[in-house]
Amino acid sequence: MAAAGIGTHAIQVAAALGARVAATAGSAERLDRCRELGAELALDYHSEHIADALREATDGRGADVILDNMGAKALADNIDRLAPGGRLVIIGMQGGVKRRSTWASCCARAGR
């Protein structure tokens, strides 16, 4: 949810620092706002396959850094979206704190 408080700040800071920014939101209005703030790629988390879109936009790599405000609910998906050596920064737990372990998946991605 990049179109809310922390997300809007993160988009602006990352864009100002020269990063290529991808953001997710759940409505056309919020996606437009993400683009206005500096997101190069704005993805609807209701209808788009985010990992595929990120890989397409990054020549197959994935995201170098993901800011995650969802926590457990998005953990496995966010690990799948990371580039090799990418960093997942968990900044919130809106999607809960409990999830079956995905350490094997995490370790497999780190080894690529």
N, C-alpha and C positions, 0 to 999 in steps of 0.2 A: 504494500500500500504506500507507494511513493508520493501520493498526492496529499498526504496528511502532514502534520507538523514536522516530525523528524525527517521524513522522506523529502519534503520540500527543501529543508536545510541541506541535507546530504546531496541532493541533485545540484544545488547551487555551488556548494563548496567543491565538489568533485569536478564540475564543469570549469569552475574558475581555476582549478589546479591543472587543467588540461586533460583530464580523464575523458574517455569515451563512456558516456553514461547510458545505462539501460534502466528503465523504470517500469514497474507494474502498477496497474490500477484497475478498477472494476467498472469504469464507465467512460464513455467518449469524452465527456467534459473533463474528467480527471486526467485522462491521457493527454488531452490538449494542454492542460495546465502543466503537466510534466515536461512536455516539449517546450513550452514557453519558458520554463525555468532552466532549460539547458539539456534535457535528456535527448540524446541522439536516437534512441530506440525506446518506444513506449508500447508496452504489451498489455493486452487485456487478459488478466488472469482467469477470466471466466471462459474465454473461447480460444486462446492461443496456447500452443505447446511451448512453454517458455524455454526449456532446455534446447529444443531444436532451433528456435529463433536466435538464441544466444550463440549457439555453435555456428549457425549460418552467418551471423554478423561478425564473428571473430575467426573466420577461416577454420572452423572446427575446434577451436581451443576451449571455449566456454568463458566464464567470468573469472577475472583475477581476484575480485573482492565482491562479496555479497554481504549486504547489511540485512539481517533477518530480524524482523519484529514479531514473527509468528511463533518461533520456538519449535516445540516438538512436532506440531502439525506439518511444518514445511521442511523438517530436517532432511529426510531422505531425498526429496526433490531438489533441495538446495545443494546437497552433496553432488547430485547428478549434474547440476548446472555449473559446477566449478571447473576451471581450467586445471591442468596438472600444476601442483604447487599453489593453487588458489587458496584464498583465506575466507573463511566463513565467520563473520562477526555477528554474534547473537546479541541484539540490543533490546529484545522484548520477548515476552512469553504469551502473547495474545492467543495463540493456538494451543496453549497448554504446556505442561512441563514433563509429561510422561509419554514415552514412546518405546516400543521394542528396540533393542539395540541395533544400530546400523554401523557398528564399528568395522565389521568386515568390509562393508561397502566403502567406508571412509578410507580404510587402509589400502584397499584396491585402487582407489582413485589417486591416492598420494603416491603410489608406486608407478604411475604412468609416466 
